[in-house]
Amino acid sequence: MEFGPLQLFVIGFTDPQLDGRVLAALGDASNAGLIRVVDVLGVYKDEEGNVLAAEGTDLTEDEAITYGAWVGALIGLGSGGEAGAEMGAIVGGISAAEEYEYGLDEEALATIADDIPPGGAGLMLVIEHRWMIPLRDAVRSQGGIVIAQDFLNPESLIAFGADVALED
């Protein structure tokens, strides 16, 4: 299995419309082969504080186990070298097999929900950039490495401008 770059998004909604447009956009990008939804968790808190949550993934059970082992191995490599990578792969694969539905226990869900105001919602999303695989491979074949990466959006550019203004 070939992996593309992964990206984590945490998105807050103060007045969510919940009309399906976000999920439709994710589905369109996934169906076009541009991304794969590795994990998505949506949490909504109504005005009375009741919490509704929904999770999903594009991964099969075998893919989830493979991803879990891969991520675990990389974390283990960083923390304990080759032996850490082996142990991390085992732990990551087992964890993914046991929690294939990406289920969060009630305590973890309550922690997330605490940060959401009544009437608000949150979305945690891990996507794999499938479109990036050929570009990444071409860069690697030429001896290139990614030195930095980030997304630029209007909010981050405005914040950057505010920081620059404070320095003047």
N, C-alpha and C positions, 0 to 999 in steps of 0.2 A: 504494500500500500504506500502510495506517495502522498506526502503531506505538504500543503501549502502553508504560507504564513498564517498564524492565528492572531486574532484581535479580540480584545475584550471591550465591550461597551457597557456602561452603566448610565441609564437614561432616566431622568425624573420627569414626571408630568404633574403640574399643579392643578390643571383642569382638564383631565383626559376625556376625549370624546369617545374612545373605545368603539370606533366604527369599523375596524378591521383593516384600515389602510396600511398600518405598519406591518401587520402580518402578511398582507397581500404583497407589499413591496419586497419583503423577505422571500416570500414564495416565488415571486417573479425572478429575483436574482438567483435563487437556488435552482429553479427550473431551467434557467438559461445557462447553468453551469459556471456562473461567475463566482458564487460562494457556496459553501456548505454550512448549514447551521449545525454547529457542534452542540450547543446547548442554549436554550432560551428559557428564562423564567420571568413571567409577568406577575406582578403583585398589585392589587387594587385594594384600597381601604375606603369603605364608604363613610358617610358623615357620622355614623354611630360608632365607628371604629371596628366594624366587622371586616375581616380580611378574606379576600378571594385570591387564589393563586393558581396559575397554570404553567406547565412546563412542556418542553418539546425538544426534539432533535431530528436531524436528518440521518443520523448514524444508525446502522444496524447494531445488534448486540456485539457481533464480532468486531466491527469497526470501533465501537466504544471501548472494548477491551484493548484493542491495538493502540488507540489513542492514549488510554490510561497508562499503558506500559511505556509508551514513548515519552509522555510528559514526565512520568515517574523516573524514568532512566535519566533524562536530562537534569531534573532537579537533583537526583542522587549523584550524578557526575559532578555537579557543582559543589555539593556538600561533602562528598566522600570519595572522589576519584572513581576508578574503575569498579571497585567493590561496591561503592555507593550507587553507581549506575545499575549494577546487577540487582541489588536489593530494591532500588527504586522502581525498576521495571516490574519486578514481582509484585510489590505492594500496589503500584498503580494499576496493573492488570487485574489484580484481585478486587481492588476497590471498585473498578469500573464494572466488573462482572456482578458484584454484589449490589451495586447501586445503578444498574443499567438505566433505570428510569430517571436518573439524576435527581432522585428524591432528596429533599431536604427534610430533616426532622422538624418537629414542631418548634423546638427551641431556636434553630437557625432561622426558620421562617418568621418567628416572632421578633428576632433581632432585626431582620430586614424591615419588617412591617413597622417597627418602632420609629424608624427614620422617615416614614412616609406620613405626611399630614393627612387628616381626615379629608376625604374627597379626592385624594391624590393617588398616583400610581407610580410604579417603578418597573423598569425593564432591564434585566441583566442578560447580555447576549455575548456568546462566543461564536465567532464565525471563522471559517477557513477561507482564505482568498485563493480560490482555485485558478482564477485568471492569472495569478502571479507566478505560478509554477514554471511556465516556459521562460519568463523573464528572469526569474531567480536562477534557473539552470544555465541560461545564456551568460549571465553575469559571473556565475561560479566558473564556467568553462573558460572564461577569459581572465581568471585569477582575481576577480573583483570580490569585495566584501561590502556589505551595507555598513556604513559608518554611523549614520543616524537616520531616523525615520520618525515621522509624526504626521498627523493630519492637521491641516490648516482649515479653520472655519471662521466665520465672521466673529464669533464670540472671542476666540483666542487672539485674533488680530486686534480687536478692540482692547482687550486686556493688555496686550503687548504695547499698544499705543499709550495706554494709561501709565504703564510702568516707565516708558521712555519719557513721558511728560513729567513724571515725578523726579526723574534724574536731572532734568534741566533746571 
